[in-house]
Each structure stands twice: as structure tokens, then as C-alpha cells.
Amino acid sequence: MRETVRRAGRATVQLALAVGLTAFSFAFITVLLITAIGTVAAVGIWLLPEAVLLIRRIAGAKRSMVAGWTGQEIPEAYQPITGPLRDRLRIAVRDPGTFVDGRWMLANYAYGCLGLLALPLWLAALPVDGIWCGLARRRQPLVLPLISRLADLDAAWSTALLKPSPKALLAKRVEQLTQTRAGAIAAHSAELRRIERDLHDGAQARLVALSMRIGLAKRAYERDPAAGRRLLDEAQEHAEEALAELRHVVRGIHPPILTDRGLAGAVRALAASSGLDVNVQAGELEDGPRAPVAVESAAYFVVAEALTNAAKHSGSRRAGVQLARTRNGLRVVVRDDGKGGADGRDGETGGTGLPGMRRRVAALDGTFAVTSPAGGPTVIEAELPCAW
């Protein structure tokens, strides 16, 4: 019985919040919409997108309330209302999410006051004048569960009405793909600039010096063979340095070791050369099918960048790397015990660092997260979808 009373109390709070939300939306949103639609002045037109944004916030509050009661999140799918007034008006009117929220709000005006029934139900179940009368005792097991059922009914109707339509989900998916495509293009452009810079400043400079040494050696060989041999020795050194630079550039595009030894072996080699004491857990990737090339390359890049950042900035001498198969893809976790404070939202536009990792993962429709409180530890997690 105590649990029944406790649940009825929670349901009463839930219903009271629903009544308050309904009253607020009716008092403010209705007035805003009537003003925006009925006024032909520029101010009235400007109010329409703002009213839609306010409706979204109210619907979001209702989604949070329902999730708190049922334990199940209600997804949302909105197109961002940004840009000039004409674009904001077009998006506010045509966004499928606007229809979903408007439909819920109109229905909520009808059923949002279910919570008002909780008060008479409590009065029927509780003692009268401090005396626990037999009638109240008999009614309580029957009446109190009704309050919980009212909260369940409110949550069920709200879930059905606030669930995004397939059209809204499609529009949101298109928006996500547009953003990830833009990020992939930005990362690709940054990678091309890096390769061009490495070739220009490294291998190209070495090859120019090599050509000059060979030319000098040819002119000096007839009159001073010793000087010619010395210049040829220098030319050989420049050729070896140019080859090393080219191998470095090739490893940056797609490391040959990744092809030869697979992701687990490549990451272990990467950890051995990182300058850190790295514990690699990737045993389950040793056997079985390999992930697609693009997934392995992105995972390798995440580990390489994370270990580089840890060695340069964290102040830690130890790190850990975990590679694991998941039901729908590959999970990468890199952890260091350094000073923390890493933030991938610094507006960096290059293709490296935390923003570069985020773009590479997003380009494959994966998820990326950084946890790095001040004082550490820093944990970088990436989920890359693929079929095994």
C-alpha cells in the first residue's frame, strides 16, 4: 500500500505539471499565434517564427516530463529556424515538426486538464478530519491507482502525438547527412592541404636539393673527382631523406602497416612509437573478419591523434587504448590520466585535433565524445558503424 501511495503522489505531481504546462501554453502561445496570424504588420510576421520556437520548447518540456514518468525518451525532429526572416517563416510553416507540435498542443488543451481529477480522487481516499474512516480505507486501494492511470494516460497520449512523423525524421536525417557531408568535405580539404604542405616543405625541397647536387657533381666530376664523389654522397643522403619524407606522407594518407597487420597490429605499432606507456586491448580484433578500410582508417586516425595529443598536452606518461567489436560496429576508447581540459568545440577548422577526429567519425555516420574534466582523466570515445 505504501508503494501505491508513493506512486500516486508522483502521479499527482506529474499531472499538476501537465495542468500548469497546458495553462501556460494556452495563455501565451494562443495569444502569440493569434497576434502573428491576425496582424499584417511586420511585427506580427516576426512573431510567427518566435511562436513556433516557443512551442518547440514547451513540447520539449512535455517530452522531458513524459520521459521522467515512463523512463522512455520521445525523439524530436526539427529543422533549425535560422537565417533571414523569409527563411525563418518558410521553415516555421513547412517544418513537419511544427505540425506535430501543433497537433499535440490542440489535443493537450482537451486532455491536459486530466490532472484536475486527481484532487477529488485524493479527497475520496484520504481520512476525514484526521479520522481514518472505514469508507476511506476501503476506497483507497481502488481510488489511488486511478491517479497513476491518469498519469499513464496523459503520458501515452503525449507520446503518440509528439512522436515525429516519418517525414520529420527523414527531414532531420537529410539535415544530419548535409552536415556530415560538409564536415567530410572540410576534413578532406584539410587533409589535401596537409599533404600538399608536407610535399612542398619536405619531399619537394629534398628533391630540388638532390637535383642541384647531381648537377654540381656532373660539372665537378671531370676536374675534381673527389669533389664530385662528395657531392654524389650528399645527393644520396638527400635522396634517402626525400624517400623518408614520401613514406611519411604515404603513412598519413593510409598507413601501409594498417593494410599489412590490420587495425590491432597497426595500433600496437603506433602505441610503441608514441613515447607513452600505452596499454592496448584489442585481442578480439585479432581473429575474425576485418572492418571496412574506411572504418579501420578512421579508427587508426582517432587513436593516432589522441595519443599525439596525450603525449604533447596531457602531461601523462601512460595511456590506454581499447578496440572492441560492438553489435553494429567498432568501438574505440582512448584514455590518458593527464591534466584534462581537452575540448573539441574550440572552433578549430583544420583536419587534425579533436575537431578533425569528430569530422572523420561523423563522415562515417558514427558518434564521437570527449570527456575531459579539469584534472583529468581525458577519455575519447568513438563508435563507427559497420557490418562484420
Secondary structure, DSSP 8 states (H G I E B T S, - for coil): -HHHHHHHHHHHHHHHHHHHHHHHHHHHHHHHHHHHHH--SHHHHHHHHHHHHHHHHHHHHHHHHHHHHHS-----------SSHHHHHHHHHH-HHHHHHHHHHHHHHHHGGGGGGHHHHHHHHS-BTTB--HHHHHHHHHHHHHHHHHHHHHHHHHHHHHS--HHHHHHHHHHHHHHHHHHHHHHHHHHHHHHHHHIIIIIHHHHHHHHHHHHHHHHHHTT-HHHHHHHHHHHHHHHHHHHHHHHHHHHHHS-HHHHHHHHHHHHHHHHHTSSSEEEEE-GGGSSS----HHHHHHHHHHHHHHHHHIIIII--SEEEEEEEE-SSEEEEEEEE-S-----S-S---SSSHHHHHHHHHHHTT-EEEEE--TT--EEEEEEEE---
